[in-house]
Amino acid sequence: MVDWRRLRQMIDPLYAISGFAVGLLVGMTGVGGGSLMTPLLILLFGIHPATAVGTDLLYAAATKTGGSLFHGIAHNIEWPIVKRLAMGSLPASICTLLLLSIMDLDSQAARSLITLLLCFALIVTAAVLALRDPIVAALRKRFDEIDPRAAAIATPVIGAFVGVLVSISSVGAGAIGFMALVILYPRLTLARIVGSDIAHAVPLTLAAGIGHSLIGTVDWPIVGALLTGSLPGIFLGSYLAMKMPETALRFILAVTLIAVAARLAFA
């Protein structure tokens, strides 16, 4: 039997338009789509927080793949660092998803946990967006040299923290991973830090998204509708980014994320 409700939802142009808008901003600012898409799915479309997270993770895996390919072609990825991050993040993500699978995701406690971590990740992302340059300068001044062995040990630990946060909220890999890499690898260029962070996000979001699919918290028709709009949006945003002031865009987006976090917290 044809599920006409699901069919209408799949072709609903509002999802494609939302995907295009988010893709446009991702292309212009480089911010992760999860920072925008997960709150949008919850607040605008009324989707359950757990389903919004799972749906966004697969959406993010697809969109970040393009960014990873771009940075790979430009040789801006430090693959040993990506491997260290994944050594911590992927097992942590699997453990987190196993825990989620035995929780009652419809309970108020589960909803509150997801919303709390989502708000935290949004605020951190907003801070990094608005204050990236002074944050980088301050961190590199304070941590001008890190023992390579200590960095190699700490990187999987950071990856594990990011894996837990992303699996529950779908947000945080970009901002928290970026800051951690700035501290641990102060001699690495920003381009390589960003490239490595994005490359690590691809397997993490894909694995977490598949895990959410297995526990039934992914809406596949919505994933398809969002990607229909977002991919053209990312290409257009990447083109416009070369013609617009990046600092102003990041600041505007940071203010938007803080407003969204406040709306989620007091919803």
Long-range contacts (C-beta under 8 A, 24 or more apart in sequence): 6-221, 7-221, 9-221, 9-222, 9-225, 10-221, 10-222, 10-224, 10-225, 11-225, 12-225, 15-45, 15-222, 15-225, 15-226, 15-229, 16-225, 16-226, 16-228, 16-229, 17-229, 18-44, 18-226, 18-229, 19-59, 19-225, 19-226, 19-227, 19-228, 19-229, 19-230, 19-233, 20-229, 20-230, 20-232, 20-233, 21-229, 21-233, 22-226, 22-230, 22-233, 23-63, 23-229, 23-230, 23-231, 23-232, 23-233, 23-234, 23-236, 23-237, 24-233, 24-234, 24-236, 24-237, 24-240, 25-233, 25-237, 25-253, 26-63, 26-230, 26-233, 26-234, 26-237, 27-233, 27-234, 27-235, 27-236, 27-237, 27-238, 27-239, 27-240, 27-241, 28-237, 28-238, 28-240, 28-241, 28-244, 28-246, 28-249, 29-129, 29-237, 29-241, 29-246, 29-249, 29-250, 29-253, 30-67, 30-194, 30-241, 31-125, 31-129, 31-174, 31-250, 31-253, 32-60, 32-64, 32-125, 32-171, 32-173, 32-174, 32-175, 32-201, 33-59, 33-60, 33-63, 33-64, 33-230, 34-60, 34-166, 34-169, 34-170, 34-171, 34-173, 34-205, 35-121, 35-122, 35-125, 35-171, 35-174, 35-257, 36-257, 37-170, 37-226, 38-118, 38-169, 38-170, 38-171, 39-118, 39-122, 39-260, 39-261, 39-263, 39-264, 41-222, 42-264, 43-260, 43-263, 43-264, 43-267, 47-219, 47-222, 48-105, 48-106, 48-111, 48-217, 49-111, 49-114, 49-115, 49-118, 50-100, 50-105, 50-110, 50-111, 50-114, 50-212, 50-217, 51-217, 51-218, 51-219, 52-170, 53-114, 53-118, 53-168, 53-169, 53-170, 53-212, 53-217, 54-170, 54-209, 54-212, 54-213, 54-215, 54-217, 54-218, 54-219, 55-212, 55-217, 55-218, 55-219, 55-222, 55-223, 55-226, 56-170, 57-166, 57-167, 57-170, 57-205, 57-206, 57-208, 57-209, 57-212, 57-218, 58-205, 58-206, 58-209, 58-210, 58-212, 58-213, 58-218, 58-223, 59-223, 59-226, 59-227, 59-230, 60-170, 60-201, 60-205, 60-209, 61-202, 61-205, 61-206, 61-209, 62-223, 62-227, 62-231, 63-227, 63-230, 63-231, 63-234, 64-198, 64-201, 64-202, 64-205, 65-202, 66-231, 66-234, 67-198, 68-195, 68-198, 68-199, 68-201, 68-202, 71-191, 71-194, 71-195, 71-198, 71-199, 72-195, 72-199, 74-191, 74-195, 76-191, 76-192, 76-194, 76-195, 76-196, 77-192, 77-195, 77-196, 77-199, 78-185, 78-188, 78-192, 78-195, 78-196, 79-196, 79-199, 81-155, 81-181, 81-185, 81-196, 81-200, 82-196, 82-199, 82-200, 84-152, 84-155, 84-156, 84-159, 85-155, 85-156, 85-158, 85-159, 85-162, 85-177, 85-196, 85-200, 86-159, 86-200, 86-203, 86-204, 87-156, 87-159, 88-155, 88-156, 88-157, 88-158, 88-159, 88-160, 88-161, 88-162, 88-163, 89-159, 89-160, 89-162, 89-163, 89-166, 89-200, 89-204, 90-163, 90-203, 90-204, 90-207, 91-160, 91-163, 92-159, 92-160, 92-161, 92-162, 92-163, 92-164, 92-167, 93-163, 93-164, 93-166, 93-167, 93-204, 93-207, 93-208, 93-211, 94-207, 94-211, 95-164, 96-163, 96-164, 96-167, 96-168, 97-167, 97-208, 97-211, 97-212, 97-214, 97-215, 100-167, 100-168, 100-212, 100-215, 100-217, 101-214, 101-215, 105-217, 113-168, 114-168, 114-169, 115-264, 115-265, 115-267, 117-165, 117-168, 117-169, 118-169, 118-170, 118-171, 118-261, 118-264, 119-261, 119-264, 119-265, 120-169, 120-172, 121-165, 121-169, 121-171, 121-172, 121-175, 121-176, 122-171, 122-257, 122-258, 122-260, 122-261, 122-264, 123-257, 123-258, 123-261, 124-172, 124-175, 124-176, 125-171, 125-172, 125-174, 125-175, 125-254, 125-257, 126-253, 126-254, 126-255, 126-257, 126-258, 126-261, 127-175, 127-254, 128-174, 128-175, 128-178, 128-179, 129-175, 129-250, 129-251, 129-253, 129-254, 129-257, 130-250, 130-251, 130-254, 130-255, 132-250, 135-179, 135-182, 136-182, 136-190, 139-179, 139-182, 139-183, 139-186, 140-182, 140-186, 143-183, 143-186, 144-186, 145-186, 146-183, 146-184, 146-185, 146-186, 151-184, 151-185, 154-180, 154-184, 155-180, 155-184, 158-184, 159-200, 162-204, 163-204, 163-208, 166-201, 166-204, 166-205, 166-208, 167-208, 167-211, 170-205, 170-208, 173-197, 173-200, 173-201, 173-204, 173-205, 174-198, 174-201, 177-201
